Amino acid sequence: MTTIWSKAMEEVSLPVFLVTFALLLVYILSLILRTRVPRSASSKPTYGPKSYPIIGAAPSLSPNSHRLPEYFTELIQESPTGTVFIHCPFGSKLIVTANPSNVEHILKTRFEAYPLGPIFYSTFYDIFGDGIFNADGEVWKLQRKIASHEFSTRSLRKFAETVIGDQVSDRLLPLLTSAAAGGTILDLQDVLSRFGFDNICRIAFGAGPVSDDLSLSTSEFTMAFTVVGKTICERMAAVSPLVWKIKRVLGIGIEKLLRDALRTIDDFTRNLIRERKQNPVTTPEELDLLSRFMNVDGADDRFAKDMVISFAIAGMYTTSAALTWFFWLVSSHRHVEEEIVKEISFVECGTLGFDDVKELNYLHAALCESMRLYPPVPGDTKYAAEDDVLPDGTPVPKGSSVMYHSYAMGRTKSLWGEDWMVFRPERWLRRDGADGKWRFVPEDPYRYPVFQAGPRICLGKDLAFIQMKTVAAAVLSRFRVVRLSPDFQPVMRWNVTIQMV
C-alpha cells in the first residue's frame, strides 16, 4: 500500500540524494585540498606519526595529550631534520620544528608569511581582544611601537624595580623566614605563583588584588585569571575549535566559568580606568602600565584595557614557572648554589637594583640554563598565510599551523652536545682574561627562542630577568631550598606554562 508519506519520500529522495552526494564530494575535495603540499617540495619526505583518513594522527596524539611537550620532543629526536609533520583530525596540519634555521625562517626571514593568523585571533578574541598578543599586521605594528617605547623607558624600569624590591622584602622574605623558623613545609611553586601574579598586577595595574599573606587563598580577581589560563590551555589542546565553541554556546565546563571570570577582570579594569581619569598619576616613576597606555595619544579605554590585560596574562605565569624549575634544579646541584651565593655575597639582596642584578652573570647563566631545560612556554605556534618550504625542505601548505618547540630544542644533542641533559650554567659563560670573572655569552636567539626572536621578541625580557634574579638572589643568600624527598622526580604538566606536579 502506498501512503502519502512514502510518496513524499519518493518525490524528494532523488534531490536529497543528489544534495547529500554533492556535499560529500565537496567535503572529500576539501580534505584533499587541505592535504596538498607546495609543488616545489612535493617529493620531499616528511616525518611524523602515522596518519589515517579523517582522524589524522589522533590515535597517536590522544594517548599523549597529557604530555605533549615530551611527545613532540620524542618525535623530533627521531626525525633526521628535527621537524615533524602531523596530520591532525579533520584535515588540519601541524608542523613542529626544533631546527634553528627553520625558527629563523619563521620568526624573521619570512615573518610576514607567518602571522598569528585568523584561527588564533578568533580563538582568543574574547580573552585578549585586540591586544598586542592577539594582533597581526598594521594593528600589531602600531601596538608594538607604542609598547616598545614604554618598555624602554627608564621610569618603567625604575617603577618595576621598586615594586619587585618591595614585594620581596615586605612579603616574600617574611613568609619564608617564618616558615623556616617554624619548620613549616611550603609549596614553593604555589608561593612563587602568587608572588609573581601580585608583582605583575602591581606593575600592570598599580594594584595588587591578592591577599597580604602569600600562603593564603587568593581573591576573586586572582581566581578569574586562573580560569583564563585554564581556558587558554583547553582551547589550544582541543581537537577542533568546534569542541570549545559548543561548550561556550551551551555554557558548560570551563567555558561557563570563563564568562564570569572575564566579567570580573573587565569590571576591575574599567573601575581602575575610571579612577585613574579622576585621579591621574603624574610622576613618571609611579606610572604603571595601565596609566602609560591610557596616556597614549588617541588611545581609548578599550585599547588600554586590551593592552594591559594582554601583558598581565603573559607575565603572570612565566616568571613563576621559570623560578620553580630553577629552584628545583639548584636544590640538587649544590655546586651551582655555592657559585651563586659566592657571586651575590657582596650585595645587600634587599636593595638589589637593575645595575646590581646586571652584574650577576653566573646567576643569569643558571637561569638561562634552567629555562633551556624547562622553558616556561614549551612551544609557540604561527599560521602559514601561504604555501612555503622551510630551509630543511619541509613543505608548508597554506593554512597549516607551524610550531617552533623550545622544549625540544633544549634537548637536542646537535645543538647542546652530548651532555645536553646536564644542568651546567658554565656552558653560557667564559672567563674574562683581565680579572678572571665570569662573562655571560648569550646564545643565538633562534637556537634558544625562549623569549621568542625576531620582530616579536619578548618586550618584557629585561623586566623578567630583573624579577627572577632579584628573587633568586634574595632567597639563596638567606635560605637553602630543600626537596621534601630526595628521590622526588616531578611530573611536568602543561597549563599555559609547564608546571610541576
Buried (B, 14 or more C-beta within 10 A) or exposed (E): EEEEEEEEEEEEEEEEEEEEEEEEEEEEEEEEEBBEBBEEBEEBEBBBBEBEEEBBBBEBBEEBEEBBBBBBBBBBBEBEBBBBBBBBBBBBBBBBBBBBBBBBBBBBBBBEBBBBBEBBBEBBEBBBBBBBBBBBEEEBEBBBEBBEEBBEBEBBBBBBBBBBBEBBBEBBBEBBEEBEEEEEEBEBBEBBBBBBBBBBBBBBBBBBBBBEEBBEEBBEBBBBBBBBBBBBBBBBBBBEBEBBBEBBEEEEBBBBBBEEBBEBBBEBBEEBBEEBEEEEBEEBBEBBBBBBBBBBEEBEBEBBBBBBBBBBBBBBBBBBBBBBBBBBBBBEBEEBBEBBBEBBEEBEBBEBBBEBBBBBBBBBBBBBBBBBBBBBBBBBBBBBBEBBBBBBBBBBBBBBBBBBBBBBBBBBEEBBEEEBEEBBBBBBBEEEEEEEEBBBEEBEBBBBBBBBBBEBEBBBEBBBBBBBBBBBBBBBBBEEBEBEEEEEEBEBBBBBBBBBE
